[in-house]
């Protein structure tokens, strides 16, 4: 089987799994994305060479974080029950466990405590938390979460196509950050934004943004949604590229044949996810005021 066929098949399976988990039920989303999150956190620690104990601490912390977020997010969906109590209980447990993990460096005679502390926080704040907070977007409206992923994929495709075409010009194109990602260009970024805005407008007419669009605002909300996805998705991609370059690897792992690791597949979500979730909830809360 050729490399192109493997890449196409594995990519199709990944897209089907993500889309299916979002549309099927909150439980399928919770299970699949929790597994993605665990794999991404462990992948990061393997990249930076974290000791086994730190990887275990991050594993337990990620479980507590997801328990917290899912309980609080489920509370927003059902509007009753003791989910908020469990959520706050898990949140205190999560914070206390992080303190314990930090204090453990005092007794384990590590030669790089600052690096271990930094890697622990990076794994939680920059990887586990962004993926976990997607639950709040799902429980607001699953079509908004699906729109996030669809527009990220369209942004990547548009940026690649425009960037590749403009690179063939006599003087080439204008590189964004050649020291991090030599192939990314400003022309590609603009192309990705244009493609994403066009797709967002189309999704708007299919009703994907109805939950957060106030009467009389027209296309403002879906266009802002698209711009945020493109901008922060690109920055998340660059952030992960910088991390890989700093440790001297091309791919974060071998999760998908031809596509790299879990972090490679979710790099754009690491920044775009929290930003879009906050934006959507803000629009949802202020929409009745219009």
N, C-alpha and C positions, 0 to 999 in steps of 0.2 A: 504494500500500500504506500503510495507516494506521500510526501510530507504535506503537500497541499490538501490531499484528501483527508488525512488525519486532522489537520488544522480545521478544515471545514466541518467535519463530523463532530469533533470535540466542541467546537464553538457553538454548533447548533444544539447539542445536548445541553450545554451550559445555559444558553438563552432559554431553551424550553423549560429547564429546571427552575430558573429564576422567575420567569413569567408564570409558570404553572403554580409555584408555591405561593405567589402573591394572589392569584385569582382563586385558587382552590379554597383556602381557609387561613385564618390567623395561626392555626396550629401548624400547618405545613410550612408557613413562613417562619414561625418561631424555631422549628426544628432545623430547617435547612440553613437559615442564616446564623443560627447559633453554631452549627457545625462549621460554616464558613469562617465565622469569627474566631473560633478556637484554632482552626488551621492557620488563619492569618497571623494570629498572635504568636503561635509556635514557630511559624515560618520566619517571622521577624527575629525572634530570639536565636534561631539557628543561624540566621544571616550575620548577626552581630556577635555570635559565639558566647551567648550567655550560659552560665553554669546550669546544671540540671535542676538545682534547688530553685533558682530564679524562674525557670520555665514552669515548674510545678506551682510556685506562688502565683504566677500570671494566669495559669490555668484555673486555679481556684478563684482568683479575683474576678476573672471573666465570667465564671458561673454565677457568682454573687451579683455582678453588675447586670447580667441578663435577667436574673430573677427579679431584681429591683425594677428594671425598666419595663419588663413584661407585666408585672403586677400593676404598676402605675398606669401603663398604657391601657391595660385591660379595664382599669377603673374608668378611664375616659370613654370606653365603649359601652359598658353595661350600666354605669352610673349608679351602682349600688353594690352592696356586699362589703366584705372586709379586705378587698384587694389593696386599698390604700394603706391599711395597717401592715399587711405583709410587705408591701413595697417599702415603707419607711423602716421596717425591721431589717429587711435585707440591706437597705442603704447604710444603716448604722453598722451592720456586720461587715459590709464591704469596706467602709472607711477604717474600721478597727483592724481588719485583716491587712489592709495596706500599711497601717502603722506597724503592725507586727512584722511584716515583710521588710520594712525599712530598718527596724530595730535589729533584725536578725543579722545584718551586716556587722553589728558590734561584736558578735560572738563567733562568726564563722571564719575569721581571720582572712577575709578576702583581700586580694592585692589591688582591687579596683572598685572600692565601694561606691565612689561617685558615678562611675560608669554603670554599675549595676542599678543604682537608684534611678539614674536617667533612663536606662532601658526599660525599667519597670513602668515608669510614668509614660514613656512614649508608647509602650504596648497598650496601655489602658486609655490614655487621653487621645492619642492620634489614630488608634486602630479599633479597639474594642468599643469605646464609647460612640464614635460615629456610626458604626454598624448597628449597635444596639438601639440607638435613638431612631432608627428607621421605623421601629415599631410604632412610635407616636404618629408618624406620617401614615402608616398603614391603617391605624385605627381612626384617623381622621377621614381618610378616603383611599381605598386601595388603588383607585385610578390615578391619584396623585403620585403614589409611590411607583406605579408602573410607568407613569409619564417621566419620572426622574430617570429611570433606567433607559427607556426608549430614547429620550433626548440626549443622554450621555453617549449612547451608541451612535446616534445620528451625528452628534458633534464630532466624535472621533472620526467617523467616515468622511464627513464634509471637510474637516481639517486636513485629513490625509490626502483626499482627492485634489483639493485646491493647492495644498503645499507641494504635492508631486508635480502638478502642472506648472506652477510658477517656478519651480526649481529648474525647469528645462529652458527658461529664458536665457538670453545671452549673458546677463549679469547675475543670474540666479535670483533667489529671493532673499528677504531680510530675516536673518536668524534671530530668534528670541533669546535663547540662552545656550549658545554653542558649547559652553563649558559643562553643561548638564545634559542637554538633549540636542545634538547637532542637527537633527532633521526637523525640529519644530521651528516654524517661521511665523512672522506676524501675518503674512498673507493667509497661511493656514488657519490661524486663529480667527481672522475675520471671516474666512469662508465657513468655518465651523459655526460661528455665531449666526451667520445668515441662514445656513441650513437649519439650525436649531430653532430659530425664530419662525421660519416657514413651517416647520413641523409642529411647533407649539400652536400656531394659529389653526392649523388643520385639526389638531386634537381638541382645540377649544370648540370647534364647530361640531365635534362628536360628543361634547358634553363632559370631557375628562376634567375640566376645571370648574365645573358648576358649583362645587362646594365652597370655593373661595372667591368666586367672582361676584362682586356686588353689582346691583343694577345700575346701569349708567356708566360703568367704568370701561366698557368695551373690551378692547384687546390689550389694555394696559397690563393686567395681571399675567396673562399667559406670556406676553413679551418679556416682562421682567423675570418671570420664571425661567424662560429660555436663556436670557443673558446671564443670570446667576448660575445656571447649570454649566454654561460654556466657560465662564470666567473661573469659577471655583473648581470645576471639573478639570480644567487645564492646569491650574495651580496644584491640585492634588496629584495629578500625573507627574508634574515636575518635581514635586516634593518626594515622591517615591523614587523617581529616577535619580535624584540627588543622593538618596539613601543608598541605592544600589551602587552608584558610582563611588561613594565613600568607602564601601567594602569591597569594591572591585569585582562585581558580578554583573552579568547581563540580565538574567532573570532572577526573580525572587525565589523560584522553586520550579517544580515539574508537575504541578497540579493538573494542567491541561496540555496535552501534546500540541506543540506549536504555538501555545499562548503563554507559557510561563507558569508562575505560581498564583496562589490566591490573591496576594497583594497586587500582582500585575493586573488581575481582573477587576479589582475593586479600588484601584488607586484613585480614580476620579471621584468615587463616592466618599472618600475619607474627608474631603472638605465640602463637597457639594451637598452631601447628605444632611449634615447638621444645619447648614445655611438654608437649604430648601425647606427643611422641616420647620425651622423658626419662621421663615417667610410665610409658609402656608398657614401656620397657626395664627400668625399676626393678621393675615388677610381674613381668616375665618372669624376672628374675634371682632374685627372692625367692620366687617361687611354689613352687619345690621344697622350701622350708623348712617349708611348712605341711603 
